[in-house]
Amino acid sequence: MLNSKGQPLRIAISGRSGCGNSTVCKILSRKLGLRLVNYTFHDIAHEKGMDFHDFCRMAEEDSQWDFFVDAKQVKLAMEGPSVLGSRLAIWMLKKADLKVFLTASPEVRAGRIHYREGGSLEQRMIETEARDYRDHQRYKKLYNINNDDYGFADLILNTNRLDQYQTAGVIEAAARELSKKEIELES
């Protein structure tokens, strides 16, 4: 799929864990026929046969993993039309045609993670808050990115009351409308 300028359409979607990034990106890439780029710490942990939380702690001590994942994601996204989903996608994919930030309350996010991964809801809430804090500190240190400052995104979506299909539908509509408007302006 090409954008209104005849170049590959690229959509960047970011948000904290539990906002629906991965699921929404999968749905959206299928609906628009775009390549899904969602290479994350989960993938590396799986490739290395490590527990995800153990890998995250290791990555906090060795910034090479952040740089590796972020560079690989941007490289893959730039190869053609794509949907890039990652915590920092909207900051890293400079040439995105549409930058989307997903939000949800900490309670909703912890509930989704609990549903996906099991364990106790209370423990998931504690882990989610701790991960948010660690991620924020790491992104600030590595890239000088404040991931609380996402106001530049083209679309900010609160997913508290939207399921993954509704969220993907809103983003799809925005992408199609944005392309249509750019085409009309050029005519």
Secondary structure, DSSP 8 states (H G I E B T S, - for coil): -B-TTSSB-EEEEEE-TTSSHHHHHHHHHHHHT-EEE---HHHHHHHHT--HHHHHHHHHH-THHHHHHHHHHHHHHHTSSEEEESTTHHHH-TT-SEEEEEE--HHHHHHHHHHHH-S-HHHHHHHHHHHHHHHHHHHHHHH---TT--TTSSEEEE-TT--HHHHHHHHHHHHHHHHHHHHHHH-
